[in-house]
Amino acid sequence: MYKAAIFDLDGTIADTVISIAVACNKALVKCGLMERPIEEYNYYAGDGVDTLVKRALYAAGDKEYIHYDTALVLYKEIFEEYCTYEVKAYDDMKETLEYMKSKGMKLAVLTNKPHDRAVTVVESLYGKDLFDYILGQQEGIAKKPDPEGALLVASKLSVNPLECIYVGDTNVDMQTGNASGMYTVGVLWGFRDRKELEENHAHVIIKNPRELKELILRG
């Protein structure tokens, strides 16, 4: 049986796309640009705040990133207030996490969302005791898909990477887990589709959090 599970945040344990889109759209408007549709942010998010802002600017017509520095500062300021805006846990996720914890598994979150915002979101949905460790984007640690963060989390949990499952919804997540030597679980309730997960070599793809129960028992 696996000893630990490391989860992505956005699109995996929390539906956060509205919070991201609203904050970034407010930054775009302050830069004199048009808002982008919320569903587009499913593809802007996942690679860190810098890339998110660049993707939104490009889509809004700023292909030379003239507004990048201003938009980045604005987004960070706005997102501090909006990081939990209309954020919710996916159906069956809390119950599944509690079940995994009851089986003795250690649970962690690894995300490219800024660290302080990540902690705020996770604790607002799940409290302070469910996850053993949370690691968001911060200085000195390479962001996903570099395996540095995942390996650091495994070390903090005192488990071998081979004893971990890595659960996420994007290409970046599958690349991170695979590069870390973990068993990668792609999820279909998040921001991306089956094709992306398959092309990035997910070991298994699931449609509902409840399927994690069967997976860890098999493991």
C-alpha positions as CSV (number, residue, x, y, z in Angstrom):
1,M,0.0,0.0,0.0
2,Y,1.2,3.5,-0.8
3,K,2.3,5.5,2.2
4,A,1.7,9.0,1.0
5,A,-0.3,11.0,-1.6
6,I,0.7,14.3,-3.0
7,F,-2.0,16.4,-4.5
8,D,-2.0,19.3,-6.9
9,L,-4.3,22.1,-5.7
10,D,-6.1,24.0,-8.6
11,G,-8.4,21.6,-10.5
12,T,-7.5,18.7,-8.3
13,I,-8.6,19.2,-4.7
14,A,-10.3,22.6,-5.3
15,D,-12.3,24.2,-8.0
16,T,-10.5,27.5,-8.1
17,V,-10.9,28.7,-11.7
18,I,-13.4,31.5,-10.9
19,S,-11.1,33.0,-8.2
20,I,-8.2,33.0,-10.6
21,A,-10.2,34.4,-13.6
22,V,-11.8,37.2,-11.6
23,A,-8.6,38.4,-10.1
24,C,-6.7,38.3,-13.4
25,N,-9.5,39.9,-15.3
26,K,-9.5,42.8,-12.8
27,A,-5.8,43.2,-13.5
28,L,-6.4,43.2,-17.2
29,V,-9.1,45.9,-17.0
30,K,-6.8,48.1,-14.9
31,C,-4.3,47.8,-17.7
32,G,-6.9,49.0,-20.2
33,L,-7.5,45.5,-21.7
34,M,-10.6,43.4,-22.1
35,E,-11.5,40.6,-19.7
36,R,-11.1,37.0,-20.9
37,P,-13.8,34.2,-20.6
38,I,-13.5,32.3,-17.3
39,E,-13.2,28.9,-19.1
40,E,-10.0,30.1,-20.8
41,Y,-8.3,30.2,-17.4
42,N,-8.5,26.4,-17.3
43,Y,-5.6,26.6,-19.7
44,Y,-3.8,29.7,-18.4
45,A,-3.4,28.3,-14.9
46,G,-1.1,25.6,-13.7
47,D,2.4,26.9,-14.5
48,G,2.7,29.6,-12.0
49,V,1.6,33.1,-11.6
50,D,4.1,34.6,-14.1
51,T,2.9,32.3,-16.9
52,L,-0.7,32.8,-16.0
53,V,-0.4,36.6,-16.4
54,K,1.5,36.3,-19.7
55,R,-1.1,33.9,-21.2
56,A,-3.9,36.2,-20.2
57,L,-2.1,39.3,-21.6
58,Y,-1.4,37.5,-24.9
59,A,-5.0,36.4,-25.2
60,A,-6.2,40.0,-24.4
61,G,-4.1,41.4,-27.3
62,D,-0.8,42.4,-25.5
63,K,1.4,40.1,-27.6
64,E,4.5,42.1,-26.7
65,Y,3.8,41.9,-22.9
66,I,4.0,45.7,-22.6
67,H,1.8,45.5,-19.5
68,Y,3.4,42.5,-17.9
69,D,5.2,44.1,-15.0
70,T,2.1,46.2,-14.0
71,A,-0.3,43.3,-14.6
72,L,1.8,40.9,-12.5
73,V,1.9,43.3,-9.5
74,L,-1.9,44.0,-9.8
75,Y,-2.8,40.4,-10.0
76,K,-0.8,39.5,-6.9
77,E,-2.4,42.3,-5.0
78,I,-5.9,41.5,-6.2
79,F,-5.5,37.8,-5.8
80,E,-4.6,38.2,-2.1
81,E,-8.2,39.3,-1.6
82,Y,-9.8,37.0,-4.1
83,C,-7.9,33.7,-3.6
84,T,-10.9,32.1,-1.9
85,Y,-13.6,33.7,-4.0
86,E,-16.2,31.1,-4.9
87,V,-13.6,28.4,-4.3
88,K,-15.1,25.0,-3.4
89,A,-14.0,21.4,-2.8
90,Y,-14.9,18.9,-5.5
91,D,-17.7,16.4,-4.7
92,D,-16.5,13.5,-2.6
93,M,-13.0,14.9,-2.2
94,K,-13.1,15.7,1.5
95,E,-14.6,12.3,2.3
96,T,-11.9,10.5,0.2
97,L,-9.1,12.4,1.8
98,E,-10.4,11.6,5.3
99,Y,-10.6,7.9,4.2
100,M,-7.0,7.9,3.0
101,K,-5.9,9.6,6.2
102,S,-7.8,6.9,8.2
103,K,-5.7,4.3,6.4
104,G,-2.5,5.8,7.7
105,M,-1.5,7.7,4.6
106,K,0.3,11.0,4.8
107,L,-1.3,13.7,2.7
108,A,0.4,16.7,1.1
109,V,-0.3,19.5,-1.4
110,L,2.2,20.7,-4.0
111,T,1.2,23.6,-6.2
112,N,2.5,26.4,-8.4
113,K,0.1,28.7,-6.7
114,P,2.0,31.2,-4.5
115,H,2.7,29.5,-1.1
116,D,0.7,31.9,1.2
117,R,-2.3,31.8,-1.1
118,A,-2.1,28.0,-1.3
119,V,-2.1,27.7,2.5
120,T,-5.1,30.0,2.7
121,V,-7.1,28.1,0.1
122,V,-6.4,24.6,1.5
123,E,-7.1,25.6,5.1
124,S,-10.3,27.4,4.1
125,L,-11.6,24.2,2.6
126,Y,-10.1,21.4,4.7
127,G,-8.9,23.0,7.9
128,K,-5.3,22.8,9.3
129,D,-5.1,19.2,10.3
130,L,-6.0,17.1,7.2
131,F,-2.8,17.7,5.2
132,D,0.5,17.0,6.7
133,Y,2.4,19.4,4.4
134,I,1.6,22.2,1.9
135,L,4.2,23.5,-0.5
136,G,3.3,26.4,-2.9
137,Q,5.5,28.4,-5.2
138,Q,8.2,30.3,-3.4
139,E,11.7,31.6,-3.9
140,G,14.5,29.0,-3.9
141,I,12.4,26.0,-5.0
142,A,11.9,25.3,-8.7
143,K,8.3,25.2,-9.7
144,K,6.6,22.2,-11.3
145,P,7.3,20.3,-13.5
146,D,10.8,20.3,-12.0
147,P,10.7,17.4,-9.5
148,E,12.5,19.4,-6.8
149,G,9.3,20.3,-5.0
150,A,7.8,16.8,-5.1
151,L,11.0,15.3,-3.8
152,L,11.2,17.8,-1.0
153,V,7.6,17.0,0.0
154,A,8.4,13.3,0.1
155,S,11.4,14.0,2.2
156,K,9.3,16.1,4.6
157,L,6.8,13.2,4.9
158,S,9.7,10.8,5.5
159,V,8.7,8.5,2.6
160,N,10.4,7.2,-0.5
161,P,9.1,8.7,-3.7
162,L,8.3,5.2,-4.9
163,E,5.9,5.0,-2.0
164,C,4.0,8.1,-3.2
165,I,1.1,8.7,-5.5
166,Y,1.0,12.0,-7.2
167,V,-2.5,13.3,-8.1
168,G,-3.2,16.1,-10.6
169,D,-5.2,17.3,-13.5
170,T,-2.6,18.7,-16.0
171,N,0.4,17.9,-18.1
172,V,2.6,19.7,-15.6
173,D,1.4,17.4,-12.8
174,M,2.0,14.2,-14.8
175,Q,5.5,15.4,-15.7
176,T,6.2,16.3,-12.1
177,G,5.1,13.0,-10.7
178,N,6.8,11.0,-13.4
179,A,10.1,12.9,-13.0
180,S,9.9,12.2,-9.3
181,G,9.5,8.5,-9.7
182,M,6.0,8.6,-8.2
183,Y,2.8,6.8,-9.4
184,T,0.9,9.4,-11.3
185,V,-2.9,9.7,-11.1
186,G,-4.6,11.9,-13.6
187,V,-8.0,13.3,-12.7
188,L,-10.8,14.2,-15.1
189,W,-12.8,16.6,-12.9
190,G,-10.3,19.4,-13.2
191,F,-9.0,21.9,-15.7
192,R,-7.8,19.6,-18.5
193,D,-8.9,16.5,-20.6
194,R,-8.0,12.8,-20.9
195,K,-5.9,13.4,-24.0
196,E,-3.5,15.7,-22.2
197,L,-3.1,13.3,-19.3
198,E,-2.5,10.3,-21.6
199,E,0.0,12.2,-23.7
200,N,1.9,13.0,-20.5
201,H,2.0,9.4,-19.4
202,A,-0.4,9.2,-16.4
203,H,-0.2,5.8,-14.9
204,V,-3.9,5.8,-14.3
205,I,-6.7,8.2,-15.0
206,I,-9.8,8.5,-12.8
207,K,-13.2,10.2,-13.1
208,N,-14.1,10.6,-9.4
209,P,-12.2,11.0,-6.1
210,R,-13.8,7.8,-4.8
211,E,-11.7,5.8,-7.2
212,L,-8.7,6.8,-5.1
213,K,-9.9,4.5,-2.4
214,E,-9.7,1.4,-4.6
215,L,-6.3,2.6,-6.0
216,I,-4.6,2.9,-2.6
217,L,-6.0,-0.5,-1.4
218,R,-4.6,-2.1,-4.6
219,G,-1.3,-0.4,-4.1
